Amino acid sequence: MVDRIGVVGYGYWGSKHVRVLGGLPDVAVTVIDSNADRLAEAGRVHPGAEVECDLESALPDLDAVVIAAPPRAHCGLSLLAIEAGKGVLVEKPLAMTVPDAELMVERAAGKGVCLMVGHTFEYNAAVWKLKEIVDSGELGRILYIDTARLDLGRYQRDCNVIWDLAPHDISIISYLLGEMPTRTEVWAQGHVGRDLADVAYVQMTFERSDVQSYSHVSWLDPRKVRRITVVGERKMAVYNDLSDNERIRVYDIGVDVPDPDDVHALPVSYRNGDIVSPYVQFTEPLAVQDAHFVNCLRSGRRPDTPGERGLDVVRVLASTDKAPEALTVSVRRGMKTVS
Ligand SMILES: NC(=O)c1ccc[n+]([C@@H]2O[C@H](COP(=O)([O-])OP(=O)(O)OC[C@H]3O[C@@H](n4cnc5c(N)ncnc54)[C@H](O)[C@@H]3O)[C@@H](O)[C@H]2O)c1
């Protein structure tokens, strides 16, 4: 049996969904985009795909829907699909407000349909390997996690850089530690246009693990950086998503504090050892994620990243907003408890 999946939004990311879904066995794709030029492009690149200009008219012929439209449209489009009884995979962030995300989760549960969020990095073999390393205890007690997600662009129109890029870091760090943060602190500023923050630092507190994380996200940086650094008491690990063959490196280095009674000792001593890069088989994470979605639809299995996981991340994102209007405030420094 062939499942027909509608991909809403044939932009930068939606076009990748169309490519990977089109490569899955027994899946047919309908491309839905309200922009006629984007639809024409989809028809040219994927001559076998059906095209439609709005979700409502496409819905009767669809078995499921992938939402890859801008974040502000996620809630309304998802509710349309859920009401029609279709399973939905929604790109990150699940929604732009906590009440919207809660409504999506509640309606999907009420209708008994699959709601999954596209936290792509939770389908990434390098992130799985990093978690394996953290869980094995090889790094020792985790002291802190630092992340950098920087580039020149892609500026978004309807959300700031935190809502655009930090969902990845919140998802990765909380996945690694197995818990959600309870507190966030934010420094953010808009430098270009000045109405939306384009550079931000988000600090998160993970109480149970007693770990602080520091995430730098930016649309205004000369270099593309995608880096996660996990610093443990014994070793440190760095995951560089841009590396072809050494995406993870484990550094056998560290700092020891000498005997406090030794008045002649240096403040710390340094340990230096091997740097090891474990083999990580590359499989395109988006392809793994979309295949998992189709598998969940067919088997009735609960997705590894269900709507509730998306809601958890939206709660953290919302805590970085000092006030609802903060998305349009250019300079702010806020400290919030995640509730
Ligand atoms: N998981 C990832 O790594 C990743 C990477 C990039 C983007 N994304 C997410 O993907 C989503 C799309 O981002 P993008 O960069 O591709 O945006 P984009 O602006 O490039 O594309 C959005 C497309 O949606 C269409 N659209 C807008 N409203 C619509 C509607 N109501 N009905 C039908 N079509 C509509 C637009 O015409 C456009 O073609 C966002 O949620 C973004 O956060 C995820």
The ligand as a MOL file (V3000), in Angstrom:
LIG
                    3D

  0  0  0     0  0            999 V3000
M  V30 BEGIN CTAB
M  V30 COUNTS 44 48 0 0 0
M  V30 BEGIN ATOM
M  V30 1 N 15.4450 20.4920 11.1930 0
M  V30 2 C 16.2850 21.3350 10.6390 0
M  V30 3 O 17.5040 21.1700 10.6730 0
M  V30 4 C 15.7330 22.5580 9.9490 0
M  V30 5 C 16.5520 23.3240 9.1170 0
M  V30 6 C 16.0020 24.4510 8.4870 0
M  V30 7 C 14.6740 24.7850 8.7080 0
M  V30 8 N 13.9110 24.0090 9.5380 0 CHG=1
M  V30 9 C 12.5020 24.3700 9.8010 0
M  V30 10 O 11.7380 24.1610 8.6120 0
M  V30 11 C 10.6750 25.1020 8.5540 0
M  V30 12 C 10.7650 25.8540 7.2230 0
M  V30 13 O 11.9630 26.5930 7.1960 0
M  V30 14 P 12.6220 27.0290 5.7830 0
M  V30 15 O 13.9340 27.5920 6.1200 0
M  V30 16 O 12.5160 25.9240 4.8000 0 CHG=-1
M  V30 17 O 11.6270 28.2200 5.3550 0
M  V30 18 P 11.4480 28.8380 3.9000 0
M  V30 19 O 10.9980 30.2430 4.1050 0
M  V30 20 O 12.6540 28.5700 3.0530 0
M  V30 21 O 10.2400 28.0010 3.2580 0
M  V30 22 C 8.9460 28.0600 3.7420 0
M  V30 23 C 7.9860 27.7170 2.6010 0
M  V30 24 O 6.6730 27.6130 3.1420 0
M  V30 25 C 5.7380 28.2160 2.2540 0
M  V30 26 N 4.5480 28.5800 3.0280 0
M  V30 27 C 4.4320 29.5530 3.9680 0
M  V30 28 N 3.2100 29.5250 4.5280 0
M  V30 29 C 2.5310 28.5180 3.9160 0
M  V30 30 C 1.2120 27.9950 4.0380 0
M  V30 31 N 0.3570 28.4920 4.9380 0
M  V30 32 N 0.8460 26.9660 3.2390 0
M  V30 33 C 1.7100 26.4600 2.3350 0
M  V30 34 N 2.9700 26.9120 2.1650 0
M  V30 35 C 3.3780 27.9110 2.9500 0
M  V30 36 C 6.5060 29.4010 1.6680 0
M  V30 37 O 5.9660 29.8180 0.4280 0
M  V30 38 C 7.9180 28.8020 1.5100 0
M  V30 39 O 8.1080 28.2070 0.2350 0
M  V30 40 C 10.8360 25.9980 9.7760 0
M  V30 41 O 10.0130 25.5120 10.7970 0
M  V30 42 C 12.2910 25.8230 10.1600 0
M  V30 43 O 12.5270 26.0480 11.5310 0
M  V30 44 C 14.4020 22.9120 10.1390 0
M  V30 END ATOM
M  V30 BEGIN BOND
M  V30 1 1 1 2
M  V30 2 2 2 3
M  V30 3 1 2 4
M  V30 4 1 4 5
M  V30 5 2 4 44
M  V30 6 2 5 6
M  V30 7 1 6 7
M  V30 8 2 7 8
M  V30 9 1 8 9
M  V30 10 1 8 44
M  V30 11 1 9 10
M  V30 12 1 9 42
M  V30 13 1 10 11
M  V30 14 1 11 12
M  V30 15 1 11 40
M  V30 16 1 12 13
M  V30 17 1 13 14
M  V30 18 2 14 15
M  V30 19 1 14 16
M  V30 20 1 14 17
M  V30 21 1 17 18
M  V30 22 2 18 19
M  V30 23 1 18 20
M  V30 24 1 18 21
M  V30 25 1 21 22
M  V30 26 1 22 23
M  V30 27 1 23 24
M  V30 28 1 23 38
M  V30 29 1 24 25
M  V30 30 1 25 26
M  V30 31 1 25 36
M  V30 32 1 26 27
M  V30 33 1 26 35
M  V30 34 2 27 28
M  V30 35 1 28 29
M  V30 36 1 29 30
M  V30 37 2 29 35
M  V30 38 1 30 31
M  V30 39 2 30 32
M  V30 40 1 32 33
M  V30 41 2 33 34
M  V30 42 1 34 35
M  V30 43 1 36 37
M  V30 44 1 36 38
M  V30 45 1 38 39
M  V30 46 1 40 41
M  V30 47 1 40 42
M  V30 48 1 42 43
M  V30 END BOND
M  V30 END CTAB
M  END
